[in-house]
Amino acid sequence: MTAPLKDPNQAYAEFIKGLWRENPVFVQVLGMCPALAVTNTAVNGLAMGGATLFVLLMSSILISALRRLIPKAVRISTYIIVIATFVTVADYALQAAAPAVHRELGAFISLIVVNCIILGRQEAFASKHTVRLAAADAIGMGGGFAFALVLLGGAREVLGKGSLFGFALFGERFEPWVIMILPPGGFLMLGAILLVFAWVAEGRKKLAHKLEREAAE
Amino acid sequence: MSVRLPETPRLVLTLAAAGLFSGLAIVGAYRLTLPTIQANQAEALRRAVFEVLPGAERMERLVWSGDGEAGRLVPAEGTTGAEPSVYGGFTADGRFVGYAVPAAGAGFQDTIRLLYGYDPERDRIVGMEVLESRETPGLGDRIYKDETFVGRFRDLAVAPRVELVKEEPAAPNQVDAITGATISSRAVVDIVNAGNQEWLARLEASPVPPLEEEGREGDVPTETGGPIPGGRQ
């Protein structure tokens, strides 16, 4: 089962790529439905990100371990059964551990089943790599997703409610921008964050060009 | 791949194994979490009942037994959780306080589910709590965040019916609508009136049920189909 390790740092590389360079929300622009729908507070974003990370990690480990046993013709159905199972487990666990958060997230926990990030990682990665790499990839992608949701949720909560993780930040006189915790606020904030990502990427490219030119001169 | 089964049985076998694993895992998780989930729901319900019935410290679920309006309230023990029910509230020493009536109806965005306390002796509503709603944050959600609006339901006459008015209430059966949330305010009043329509005649006709002893104060429905516990469907 254990493939020869070509590069000891490969697992680290697979892990780190999902956090930033291939961030599922900000770079791949996947999983937009939960990213927009449940990120009106940082806590909701964290719970959704955590549940997704759990489902992605467990599914990736199991599917990677069974990748030689699953026939190609029924692989997608098998992935969906596995994913749906872990989603249901996560749903029950969250309902038992944090009923208030569970009520806020509502149907979106069940809808993790159809989150394309999860099925996408199984098809593109876990079904072709060792358990170790699949787990690293899942933690990276799931962590990147959770990071994106907490960032979105935190920014929207600060502007829309004047609090972060439920703690009031500005005192009584702050007039919250209610629009930010309403559905349009999700689009506005996501747009703003994507803009920053694009700026950073462009700035880096320019910097690289400049350095190249300077080196050439 | 060393195993060489014929193709079709192999596919069937794979999916059957996946289904078996899935079923076992789900049943396991369900059994493991069910007690906690039920305890959470019971706790949330109790808190709501005690909130809308000031002074209540014990409660009992009551169902309407009988055909149509000819019947009486009986303790819910031994019945399934599906039929409409109210909750009788009692003080710690067993004195009857009032009924907590669950009601639901269309709000601005989605169904609003609420619970209100009714004191049959004074024929007044003595408290109201919204259990579940998706009203607009900052506007419609003031039906449970606005102290003035919620406060109107702490001493509200129910006869002939609860009325929504646009100005300061002049009669004991009037509630003033929240500015900017008229639809949500109207929804709450309509839901309360519908609950009264369904229950008041019955509650007045029925003798106050005795509180059953043996410390069954935590008696709440365990079926998820019950009228209150649990959030979403």
Interface residues (C-beta under 8 A of the other chain):
Chain A: N40 R68 L69 I70 P71 A73 V74 S77 T78 I81 V82 A84 T85 F86 T88 V89 Y92 A93 Q95 A96 A97 P99 H102 R103 G106 A107 G160 P176 V178 I181 L182
Chain B: M1 E7 R10 L11 T14 L15 A18 G19 F21 S22 A25 I26 A29 Y30 L32 T33 T36 I37 N40 Q41 A44 E132 T136 P137 G138 L139 G231 R232
